[in-house]
Amino acid sequence: GFVMASLILEILEELRKEDFEKFTLYLSENVVEGCSPISWEQLEDKGVAGVVSLMRKYSGNKMLKLTLEILKKIRRHDLAQRLENDVETKTSQQTHTDLGSASLSPSVTAEAGGNAVDYTEQAPTDLRSVPCNSSIAAQTGASVAAPQVHGCSVAGNMTVNVNIQPDNK
């Protein structure tokens, strides 16, 4: 469907003009069994988006296979590979986003006189509603760089607690 078309669009936009012309030329031939060729009159002078929408119309669910075949024919194996990877990523994302019970809890302790900088773990995947608890403890004379949140958007509340306890030694 739409996701596939948009992935293919991204890949085709990478093609140089002459490669894109070769690509469209192949579309007017019978490249993949069961895919109707698209007449050259329809393809001529179409931009990438126009060509992708014709491909959707004519090749439907074989659109990916068709794109990969033609990319290989015009010797852009790099793009064919990238498209396969993109598709794999997109389709596996749809199945593996259940992170109901994940939580991230980095904690950092600074020794006396040292500095603690909270490190942010790179979450391996989309953490829509995951609690992230980070705690930093500093000994006497240490200084602490408070956690920073950057490069992400926070929906809902975010609480930062700072506890300063006197030394009872």
N, C-alpha and C positions, 0 to 999 in steps of 0.2 A: 504493500500500500504506500501510503504517503512517506513513511520513514525511509523506505527503500529508495523511493524517487529522490528524496532530498540527499541521501548518501551518494547516489549516482550523480546527481547534479554537482555536488562538491568535487567529485573526482573528475568529471568531464571539464569542469572549469579550469583544471590544472593543465589541460592539453594546450599545446601550441596550436596556432591557427591551422597549420597544414595537417597536423595530427587529427584535429577535430574534423577537418574536411574528409580525411580518410575514414574516420570513424563513421560519419554520416553516410559516406558512400557504401560502406559495408552494410549499413542498416537497410539499404535498398536492395540488398541481395539476400539470398536464403542462407543465413549463417547457422541458425539453430533450428533443428527439427521442431515443427509445430509453431514457429514464430512467423507470422506473415511479414514479408518484406514491406517496407514503407516506400511508396513511390517517391522518386527523386524530386518530382514537382513539389510534393508536400514538404520535403526536407530542405530544399534549396533555400538559401538565405535565412534559415531559422537560426536563432541563437541557441545557446545551451538549453535554456529553460524550455523553449519551444520543442526542441528535439526530444528532451526527456518526457514532455507531456505526450508527444506522439508515440514514444516507446511504451509509455504506460497504456495508451489506448490499444496499441497493436500487439504488444507482447505480454501484457498483464503479469502473471506470476512468473513468467520466464524472463522477465526483464533483467534480473541480476545475471542469470546465466549468459544471456545475450551480450550484456555489457562486458563481462569477463572475457568471453570468447573474442570479441572484437578488440579489446585492449591487448590481448595476446597477439592477435593478427597484426596490429600496428606496432608490435614490439614494445608496448608499455607494460611489461610484466611488473614493474615497480608499482604502478597504479592499480593493476589487477590485484596484487598482493594486499595493497593498502585497503582496497575496497572490501576484500574478503575479511580482513581484520576488523574493519569498521562494522561490517554486518554482524560478525561474531560478537563484537563488543555490545552492539545495540540489542541484538536478540538475547544475549545472555543477561544483560542488565534487566530486561523485562522479567526474567525468571528468578534472579538472585538478589532482590532488594529487601528481603525480609530480615530486618535487623532488630526484631522485637526486643531482644534481651542483651544487646551489646552495650558495653559502656567502656569509656576510656578513662583510666585513672592514672595519669602519670604523677609521680611524686618525687620531689627533689629535696635533698637535705644538704645544708651547707655546714661545713665544719667551722669551728671557731676561727674568725679572721678571714674566712673564705667568702667567695661570692656565689650565690645560688641564682642561676638563671633558669626559669622554667622552660623546659623544652616542650615543643608542641609536637605530639605524634602525628605523623601523616596518616590520616584515616584512610584505609585502603579502599573505601567505597563510600557510597552516599549515606551519610549519617543523618537522616531526616530528623529523627526525634530521639536522639541518643543523649543520655546524660554524660557530660564530660566533667569529671571531678579531678581537680588538680590540687595537690597540697604541697606547700613549701614550708620547711622548718629551718630556722637559722639559730645557730648557737651564739653565745655572747660575742659581741664585737663583729659579727658578720653582717654583711649587707645583702639585701635581697632585691632582685629585680622582679617586680610583680609580673604576673602572667599578662601577655598581650594577646588580643584576639585580632587577627587580620585576615583579609582575603576570604571572609565568609559572611553570610548574612544571618542574622539571628532573628528568628521569629519567636515571639513570646518573651519570657523573662530571662534575664541573665543575672545571676547573683555572684558577686565576688565578696567573699568574707575575709576580713583581715583580723587575725587574733594576735594581739600583742600581749605576751605574758611576761611578767617580771621573772627574773632568775631567782629561784629559791634554793641557792646552793648553800 
